């Protein structure tokens, strides 16, 4: 089901890899994926190997819906990878659920992917010309088939061979008969970290919070271009490709995607978000007389509202109560409920905004679907004024590196000025954080992808390569 209340950029995917001898790795992967659920709610899967054979369970739906005690009990082994999905290349369907698992002449192989290859159409066409049959519209299947046919005596060699051909964003977990590999592209687009388990094994995950859920210690990020091997030969690190200069880490991990307890590029996400709010206040010279209360649009904007409040002296309070599950139901609302729009997802604490000048802080405005309705909810609750502040610059360009922000025509800021957006939304005033202010909050001047704001992509790409471009030939 499409989230009819969608506005923010869609989470990409969450990946998990575990080597844990004499442990229930399937259950460990399940709880790791649970901590990554925010990164994708369309499908989930876990593949497990016992050193001889490999088994897999995956389906569409939330992690808690896909897995039961019964189907987890059938996944036994020492090695596991897991995936929770939001579609980037390839539509939302059961055939695109991950991990992908196949048999090869080198033994069983499974792969889970977070990212998007910008040359996936070209690579797919090459496989089809060579007679390789494909069953899905996902670039992850392309990567899996390429690995099965790659040159090299070992899986490490074959992964290196493929990494030279893959162009774009990819953080991967790969499962073989007796090994788990964690791989990150040389640009460093998507996050991936590894840690040591209390049992003596090791794990990899998209976010550090998932590793801490499993009790991991000595956590560190997989460096761009690295292959990290998780096996009974201990943790082995190889630099397969030289990191790009400059790097192109996704700045939206700080703004929106990652959980606030995550560490991304050595920085705590919660603290960066607080600094985003502080920078907004400083850039615009806001003080205590500007408004009466600061409220966030939950949840990613909450730290920014705290920082904004601290910098301005304007009191912070909760204004919106969020129903976190309405956008994830498989039951379509009735027409009358659909007209209620964001009122299905948010309720206002009237007493906190009544007769007050409100600063509403949000992480971004992408399509512009919800900003106006949220403002109307506040006015209907009695707010005297509503001033909107956004913790990033206007999003004017789509992302082709694994984030669904829509196409150019979907982006409200692509052809509109800030004043035009303000008028459309009905805000009394509208402020965006500058590019320099955003990077000051992050604490770096370079090394991050800013293409959605600037249009300057770190990789040459074919913009006509649409998210579902594979699928026309499969209907």
C-alpha positions in Angstrom: 0.0 0.0 0.0 1.1 3.5 -0.8 1.2 5.8 2.2 -1.4 8.4 1.2 0.0 10.7 3.9 3.6 10.5 2.4 5.6 13.7 2.5 9.1 13.2 3.9 11.7 11.4 1.8 11.2 7.7 2.1 13.7 5.7 4.2 16.0 3.6 2.1 16.6 0.1 3.5 18.1 -1.5 6.6 20.6 -4.3 6.4 22.0 -6.7 9.0 24.8 -9.3 9.0 25.8 -11.7 11.8 28.3 -14.4 12.6 27.5 -15.9 16.0 28.6 -19.5 16.5 26.3 -21.5 18.9 23.7 -18.7 18.9 20.2 -18.4 17.4 21.3 -16.1 14.6 17.9 -15.9 13.0 16.4 -14.4 16.2 19.4 -12.1 16.6 18.8 -10.9 13.0 15.1 -10.4 13.7 15.8 -8.1 16.7 18.5 -6.3 14.7 16.0 -5.7 11.9 13.4 -4.5 14.4 15.8 -1.7 15.4 16.1 -0.9 11.6 12.4 -1.0 10.9 12.2 2.8 10.4 14.4 2.4 7.3 11.8 0.4 5.4 8.3 -1.0 6.0 7.5 -2.7 2.7 9.2 -6.1 3.1 11.7 -8.0 5.3 13.8 -11.1 5.0 16.5 -13.2 6.7 18.8 -15.8 5.2 20.8 -18.2 7.3 23.7 -20.6 6.7 24.9 -23.4 8.9 28.2 -23.8 7.0 26.7 -26.4 4.6 23.3 -25.3 3.5 21.4 -22.0 3.3 17.7 -21.2 4.1 15.6 -18.1 3.6 12.4 -16.6 4.7 11.1 -13.2 3.3 7.8 -11.5 2.5 6.1 -8.2 2.2 5.1 -6.4 5.4 6.7 -5.2 8.7 9.3 -7.3 10.4 6.9 -8.3 13.1 4.4 -9.5 10.5 6.8 -11.4 8.3 8.5 -13.4 11.0 7.0 -15.8 13.6 8.5 -18.0 16.2 7.7 -21.0 13.9 9.4 -19.7 10.7 12.3 -18.3 12.6 12.9 -21.8 14.2 13.4 -23.2 10.7 16.3 -20.8 10.1 19.2 -22.4 11.9 22.9 -21.7 11.5 25.9 -19.6 12.5 25.7 -17.0 9.8 22.8 -14.7 8.9 21.9 -11.6 6.9 18.7 -9.6 7.1 17.0 -6.9 5.2 14.1 -4.5 5.7 13.0 -2.8 2.5 11.7 0.4 1.0 11.9 0.3 -2.8 14.4 2.5 -4.6 15.1 0.7 -7.9 12.2 -1.6 -8.4 8.6 -1.3 -7.2 7.1 -2.6 -3.9 6.3 -6.2 -4.6 7.0 -9.7 -3.1 9.4 -10.5 -6.0 11.6 -7.6 -5.0 11.8 -8.5 -1.3 15.4 -9.2 0.0 17.7 -10.9 0.6 18.1 -12.5 -2.8 19.3 -16.1 -2.6 20.6 -18.3 -5.4 22.7 -21.4 -6.0 26.0 -20.9 -7.8 28.9 -23.1 -9.0 30.7 -21.7 -5.9 28.0 -22.6 -3.5 24.9 -20.8 -2.1 24.8 -17.0 -2.2 22.5 -14.4 -0.6 22.7 -10.6 -0.8 21.0 -7.7 0.9 21.4 -4.1 -0.4 20.9 -0.6 0.8 21.4 2.0 -2.0 20.9 2.4 -5.7 23.2 1.7 -8.7 23.0 4.5 -11.2 24.2 2.1 -14.0 21.8 -0.7 -13.1 20.0 -0.6 -16.5 23.2 -1.0 -18.4 24.3 -3.8 -16.1 21.0 -5.6 -16.4 21.0 -5.3 -20.2 24.4 -6.9 -20.2 23.2 -9.9 -18.1 20.2 -10.4 -20.4 22.4 -10.3 -23.5 24.5 -13.0 -21.9 21.4 -15.2 -21.4 21.0 -14.7 -17.7 17.4 -14.9 -16.7 16.1 -12.3 -14.2 12.8 -12.5 -12.2 12.6 -9.1 -10.6 13.0 -5.4 -11.3 15.5 -4.8 -8.5 19.1 -3.8 -9.0 19.9 -6.1 -6.1 19.1 -9.1 -8.3 21.5 -7.7 -10.9 24.2 -7.5 -8.2 23.6 -11.0 -7.0 23.8 -12.5 -10.6 26.9 -10.5 -11.3 28.6 -11.9 -8.2 27.6 -15.5 -9.3 29.4 -15.0 -12.6 32.3 -12.8 -11.4 36.0 -13.6 -11.9 38.1 -14.8 -9.0 39.1 -17.8 -7.0 37.5 -16.6 -3.8 34.3 -14.6 -2.9 36.6 -11.8 -1.8 38.1 -11.7 -5.3 34.6 -11.9 -6.9 33.3 -9.0 -4.8 36.3 -6.9 -5.7 35.7 -7.7 -9.4 32.1 -6.5 -9.2 32.8 -3.4 -7.1 34.9 -2.1 -10.0 31.8 -2.3 -12.2 29.1 -1.1 -9.8 28.5 2.7 -10.0 26.5 4.4 -7.3 25.4 3.9 -3.7 25.7 0.4 -2.1 26.1 -0.9 1.4 25.8 -4.6 1.2 25.7 -7.7 3.4 26.6 -10.9 1.5 26.1 -14.4 2.9 28.0 -17.4 1.6 28.2 -21.0 2.9 30.6 -20.1 5.7 31.0 -16.3 5.7 29.3 -12.9 5.9 30.7 -9.9 4.1 29.9 -6.3 4.8 30.7 -3.9 1.9 30.5 -0.2 1.3 30.8 1.7 -1.9 33.9 4.0 -2.4 31.8 7.2 -2.2 30.4 6.2 1.2 26.8 7.2 0.4 25.0 4.8 2.7 25.9 4.0 6.3 27.2 0.6 7.5 29.0 -0.3 10.8 30.5 -3.4 12.4 30.9 -4.5 16.0 32.0 -7.4 18.2 29.3 -9.5 19.8 29.6 -10.5 23.5 29.7 -14.2 22.4 32.8 -13.5 20.4 31.1 -13.3 17.0 30.6 -10.1 15.1 27.8 -8.2 13.4 27.2 -5.5 10.8 24.2 -3.2 10.4 23.1 0.0 8.7 22.9 1.8 12.0 24.9 1.6 15.2 21.7 1.4 17.3 20.9 -2.1 15.8 24.4 -3.3 16.8 24.0 -1.9 20.4 20.6 -3.8 20.5 22.6 -7.0 20.1 25.2 -5.9 22.7 28.0 -5.2 20.3 31.2 -3.5 21.5 34.1 -2.0 19.6 31.7 -0.6 17.0 33.2 1.2 14.0 32.0 2.3 10.6 32.9 0.3 7.5 35.0 2.7 5.6 34.2 3.6 2.0 35.5 1.0 -0.4 36.1 -1.6 2.4 35.2 -5.3 2.5 34.8 -6.6 6.1 34.7 -10.3 6.5 32.7 -11.9 9.4 33.7 -15.5 10.0 35.4 -17.9 12.3 38.7 -16.5 11.2 37.9 -13.3 13.1 37.1 -9.9 11.6 39.1 -9.3 8.5 39.2 -5.9 6.8 40.3 -5.3 3.2 40.4 -2.0 1.4 39.0 -3.2 -2.0 38.7 0.2 -3.7 40.3 3.5 -3.0 37.9 5.9 -1.3 36.7 8.7 -3.6 37.9 12.2 -3.0 35.7 13.9 -2.1 33.5 11.4 -0.4 29.7 11.7 -0.8 28.0 10.7 2.4 24.3 11.2 2.5 23.6 14.3 4.6 19.9 13.3 5.0 21.0 10.6 7.4 21.6 13.4 9.8 18.5 15.4 8.9 15.9 12.7 8.8 16.7 9.0 8.1 18.8 7.7 11.0 17.5 7.1 14.5 18.7 9.8 16.9 20.9 7.4 18.8 22.9 6.5 15.6 26.5 7.6 14.9 27.0 8.6 11.3 30.4 9.8 10.1 31.6 9.8 13.7 28.8 12.2 14.8 25.9 11.5 17.1 22.8 12.2 15.0 20.8 13.6 17.9 23.5 16.2 18.6 23.7 17.2 14.9 19.9 17.7 14.8 20.1 19.9 17.9 22.8 22.0 16.1 20.6 22.3 13.0 18.0 24.0 15.2 20.6 26.3 16.8 21.9 27.3 13.3 18.4 28.1 12.2 18.0 30.5 15.1 21.4 32.1 14.7 21.1 32.6 10.9 17.8 34.4 11.2 18.5 36.3 14.4 15.5 34.9 16.2 15.0 35.9 19.8 12.5 35.3 22.6 10.1 37.9 21.2 9.6 36.1 17.9 7.1 33.6 19.1 5.5 32.1 22.2 6.2 28.4 21.7 8.4 26.0 19.6 6.9 22.7 18.5 8.4 20.0 16.3 6.7 17.8 13.7 7.5 14.4 15.3 9.9 12.6 15.4 13.1 13.6 13.6 12.5 17.3 14.2 12.3 17.0 18.0 16.0 17.5 18.7 16.1 20.5 16.3 13.2 22.1 18.1 15.1 21.6 21.4 18.2 23.3 19.9 16.1 26.1 18.4 14.4 26.7 21.7 17.7 26.7 23.6 19.2 29.2 21.1 16.2 31.6 21.0 14.9 31.4 24.6 11.4 30.5 23.2 9.8 27.8 25.3 9.7 24.3 23.8 6.5 22.2 24.0 4.8 19.3 22.3 2.1 20.4 19.9 1.5 17.3 17.7 0.7 13.8 18.8 1.6 11.3 16.1 -0.2 8.1 15.3 2.9 6.2 14.1 0.9 3.3 12.5 -1.7 4.9 10.3 0.6 5.2 7.3 1.6 1.5 7.6 -1.8 -0.1 7.6 -2.8 -2.3 4.7 -6.4 -1.1 5.0 -7.2 1.8 2.7 -9.2 4.6 4.4 -12.7 5.5 3.2 -13.1 8.6 1.0 -14.4 10.6 4.0 -11.4 9.5 6.1 -9.0 10.2 3.3 -10.3 13.8 3.2 -9.2 14.1 6.8 -5.7 13.8 5.5 -3.0 14.5 8.1 -5.7 14.6 10.8 -5.5 10.8 10.7 -1.8 10.9 11.4 -1.6 13.9 13.8 -3.6 15.4 16.6 -2.9 18.7 18.2 -2.7 19.4 21.9 -4.9 22.5 21.7 -4.0 23.9 25.1 -0.3 24.1 24.1 -1.0 26.3 21.0 -4.2 28.2 21.9 -3.8 32.0 21.2 0.0 31.5 20.8 2.5 32.5 18.1 3.8 29.1 17.1 7.1 28.1 15.6 6.6 24.8 13.8 9.9 23.0 13.1 10.1 20.3 10.4 13.1 18.4 8.9 12.2 19.1 5.2 9.5 20.0 2.7 9.6 17.7 -0.3 6.3 17.4 -2.2 4.5 19.9 0.0 1.7 17.6 0.8 1.5 18.0 4.6 2.9 21.4 5.5 -0.3 23.2 4.7 -2.6 20.7 6.4 -0.4 20.8 9.5 -0.6 24.6 9.6 -4.4 24.4 9.3 -4.5 21.9 12.2 -2.6 24.4 14.3 -4.9 27.3 13.3 -8.0 25.2 13.9 -6.6 24.5 17.4 -6.4 28.2 18.1 -2.9 29.2 17.1 -2.6 32.9 16.6 0.4 32.7 14.2 2.3 29.8 12.6 5.9 30.3 11.5 7.5 27.4 9.8 11.3 26.7 10.0 12.9 23.9 8.1 16.2 22.3 9.1 17.7 22.0 5.6 17.7 24.0 2.4 14.9 23.7 -0.2 14.9 20.3 -2.0 15.0 21.2 -5.7 16.4 18.0 -7.2 15.7 14.2 -7.0 18.0 11.7 -5.4 19.3 8.9 -7.6 21.5 7.3 -4.8 18.8 5.3 -3.0 16.4 7.8 -1.5 12.9 8.2 -2.9 12.2 12.0 -3.1 10.2 11.8 -6.3 11.0 13.3 -9.7 11.5 17.0 -10.5 7.8 17.7 -11.0 7.0 16.2 -7.5 9.3 18.7 -5.7 7.5 21.8 -4.6 10.7 23.8 -4.4 11.9 22.9 -7.9 10.1 25.7 -9.7 8.9 27.8 -6.7 10.4 30.5 -4.6 10.3 30.4 -0.8 7.7 33.1 -0.8 5.5 31.1 -3.3 5.8 28.0 -1.0 4.9 30.1 2.0 1.8 31.4 0.2 0.8 27.9 -0.9 1.2 26.5 2.7 -0.5 29.4 4.4 2.4 30.0 6.9 2.8 33.4 8.4 6.5 33.1 7.6 8.8 30.4 6.2 12.5 29.9 6.8 15.0 27.3 5.4 18.4 26.6 6.8 21.2 27.6 4.4 23.6 25.0 2.9 26.5 26.5 4.9 24.4 26.5 8.1 23.5 22.9 7.6 27.2 21.9 7.1 28.2 23.9 10.1 25.7 21.9 12.1 27.2 18.7 10.7 30.7 19.9 11.4 32.2 19.4 8.0 32.6 21.6 4.9 32.9 18.8 2.4 32.5 15.0 2.0 28.7 14.9 1.8 26.3 14.6 -1.1 24.2 17.7 -1.4 22.8 17.0 -4.8 19.1 17.2 -3.7 19.8 20.9 -2.8 22.3 21.9 -5.4 21.8 19.6 -8.4 25.5 18.8 -8.4 25.6 15.0 -8.4 28.8 13.3 -7.2 28.5 10.7 -10.0 27.7 11.3 -13.7 24.3 9.7 -14.3 21.5 9.2 -16.7 18.6 11.1 -15.1 16.2 9.3 -17.4 17.0 6.1 -15.5 13.8 6.0 -13.5 13.3 4.2 -10.3 11.0 1.6 -12.0 12.7 1.7 -15.3 13.3 -2.1 -15.4 9.7 -2.9 -15.1 8.3 -1.9 -18.5 9.6 -5.0 -20.1 8.3 -7.2 -17.3 4.6 -6.4 -17.5 
